């Protein structure tokens, strides 16, 4: 079972990662977000930052659909994320090793090629 601290440790261990000041967690590389806390929105209610759910950049719609269909207990999406290469990950359902893999993959897709080739 992973949590927000595991996300933070994993993200900050990657090269040139910056944590953006937020109510939860928000990590960028080269000014591009790759993992952040889920900003849950419900009609008529204030936004709630969910640190038990991570939003991950996944690169494209095919990868997004593969994760959503292949592991629906871990991943989900909402109408506000339709058309975006992003999935939400339930941290309580994933182990730290898999979280590390997912966060690193998201970082690789957003980092400049020179950083990725150095890893």
C-alpha positions in Angstrom: 0.0 0.0 0.0 1.4 3.4 -1.1 0.7 6.9 0.1 1.5 10.5 -0.6 4.9 10.2 1.1 5.8 7.4 -1.2 4.8 9.5 -4.2 6.9 12.4 -2.9 10.0 10.2 -2.2 9.7 8.6 -5.6 9.2 11.8 -7.6 12.0 13.7 -5.8 14.5 10.9 -6.4 14.2 11.6 -10.2 16.5 14.1 -11.9 15.5 17.8 -12.2 12.1 17.3 -10.4 10.5 20.4 -8.8 7.7 20.2 -6.2 5.1 22.9 -6.8 3.6 24.4 -3.6 0.1 23.0 -3.3 -2.4 21.6 -0.8 -1.3 18.1 -1.7 1.6 17.1 -4.0 2.5 18.4 -7.5 5.6 17.4 -9.3 7.1 18.8 -12.5 10.1 18.2 -14.8 11.0 20.9 -17.3 7.8 22.8 -16.2 5.6 19.8 -17.2 3.5 18.0 -14.6 3.8 14.3 -14.4 2.2 13.4 -11.0 0.0 15.4 -8.7 -2.8 15.1 -6.1 -6.3 14.6 -7.5 -8.4 17.8 -7.3 -11.8 16.2 -6.8 -14.7 18.4 -8.0 -18.3 17.8 -7.1 -21.1 20.0 -8.4 -22.1 22.7 -6.0 -19.2 21.9 -3.6 -15.7 23.2 -3.1 -12.8 21.4 -4.7 -11.1 18.8 -2.5 -7.5 17.9 -2.9 -7.2 14.1 -2.5 -3.8 13.0 -1.5 -4.9 9.4 -1.5 -5.3 9.6 -5.3 -2.5 10.5 -7.7 -3.1 11.9 -11.2 -0.5 10.4 -13.6 0.6 11.5 -17.1 0.4 8.4 -19.3 1.4 9.6 -22.7 -1.5 8.8 -24.9 -5.1 7.5 -25.1 -4.1 3.9 -25.9 -2.0 3.7 -22.7 -4.8 5.3 -20.7 -7.4 2.8 -22.0 -5.1 -0.1 -21.4 -4.6 0.9 -17.7 -8.3 1.7 -17.2 -9.5 -1.6 -18.7 -6.7 -3.8 -17.5 -6.7 -2.7 -13.8 -9.9 -0.9 -12.9 -9.3 -1.5 -9.2 -6.2 0.7 -9.4 -7.0 3.2 -12.2 -10.0 5.4 -13.0 -10.9 8.6 -14.8 -13.6 11.2 -14.7 -15.5 13.2 -17.4 -13.2 16.2 -16.7 -10.2 14.2 -17.8 -11.7 12.9 -21.1 -9.4 13.6 -24.0 -6.3 14.0 -21.7 -3.5 11.4 -21.3 -4.1 11.2 -17.6 -5.3 8.5 -15.2 -6.1 8.6 -11.5 -4.4 6.0 -9.3 -5.8 4.8 -6.0 -2.7 4.8 -3.8 -4.1 2.4 -1.2 -4.4 -0.2 -3.9 -0.8 -0.1 -5.3 2.4 -1.3 -3.8 5.4 1.0 -3.6 7.4 -0.9 -6.3 4.6 -0.5 -8.8 4.1 3.1 -7.8 7.8 3.7 -8.5 7.4 2.2 -11.9 4.4 4.3 -12.8 5.8 7.6 -11.5 9.1 7.0 -13.3 7.3 6.2 -16.5 5.3 9.4 -16.2 8.5 11.3 -15.6 10.2 9.8 -18.7 7.3 10.9 -20.9 7.5 14.5 -19.7 11.3 14.9 -19.2 13.5 16.3 -22.0 15.2 13.6 -24.0 18.7 14.6 -22.6 17.5 13.7 -19.1 15.9 10.5 -20.0 18.9 9.2 -21.9 21.1 9.9 -18.9 19.0 7.4 -16.8 
